[in-house]
Amino acid sequence: MTKCVIPIQNNRTRTGAVPVFTEGLYKLADDIYSWMIPNGSWGESNHGLITGRTKSILVDTAWDIKLTNTLLDRIKPVIESKPITTVINTHGDGDHCWGNQLFTEQEIIASTATQQGMYHVKPEMLQLIKKTSVVAQHIPIPRCKHFGQWFNHMLGPYNYKDVKITPATTTFDKELIIQCDDHEVVLFEMETAHTEGDTLVYLPKDEILFSGDILFIQGTPVLWAGTPDNWINALKKIIELKPKVIVPGHGYFTDIAGVQRLIDYWQYVGHHLNKQFILGANPVEAANTIALSNEFKAQGFLQWDAAERILTSATTLYRHWSNAPPSKPSIVKQLKMFSDQAELAVLLSKRS
Ligand SMILES: [Zn+2]
């Protein structure tokens, strides 16, 4: 089980770390595969591949066109005689759907909320931030430099120039069951957690689950839209399904204990952020206090990749708790938040 059948040997991950597992196509059961990308940091998102006798289903495309093309090229031996006829997007973040435009002939399935969420971030905007960060990282003002370094680390390996948002051709709400020849594929839409419309993809016969970004393994989960309670409910749903193999959105395969760790994180972070909110701390103060505490480190959460993402989660939760309008904050406010996050990353790097 989970044997790497097409390994790719790289000395470094896309974002420059030493790989902790091999990139490649892993066979999970007869006809079922996943393409795993170490170590699961920014844009290093996994894909699922379900093959039947005559056709295949791809779960999630990549963050840009080149990477999606490379993926298709590498899995060619498996899909040559059973071409991809359907793509499923687990949610609307670019690193899971910005390769959709390569599938003009195929059906693209996503929840209605995911479909709407695909328009929240524009490729042109990320390309502009990427260009700006290359310059900013050399400016000898700490805030500019940190902002540039942080964004360059995230966006540097990717190219959004040719990306055109390509929406789903089929949308669903709550639940959808499709077939890939003999394989039943069940799509469960969760209440808003990581994003609006997060979808779990489950294969009942093979007991395999593709979780999308409901699961980050050894990486810090980020709450773009929902609440810790909704996220915990989605994690409990995974436990209830009792899958034998769990493919997270980011990171290596995991088991129920790995799912439980995420529940621990959201219980801990949700509780402490709320405590800070009641005390009158702003989101930056709240996130910094928690992430820089000895307790956070003792819990093992500091060791997860990009622990500074707690600030995005804090900002989202504060919007809920302040009954702010559901619309997304302005781009200026978002950039200020990411700049604060880059500052927190610098402080955290001195502690780990
Ligand atoms: Zn992702």
Boltz pocket constraint, residues with backbone or C-beta under 6 A from the ligand:
constraints:
  - pocket:
      binder: B
      contacts: [[A, 43], [A, 45], [A, 93], [A, 95], [A, 96], [A, 213], [A, 249], [A, 250]]
      max_distance: 6.0
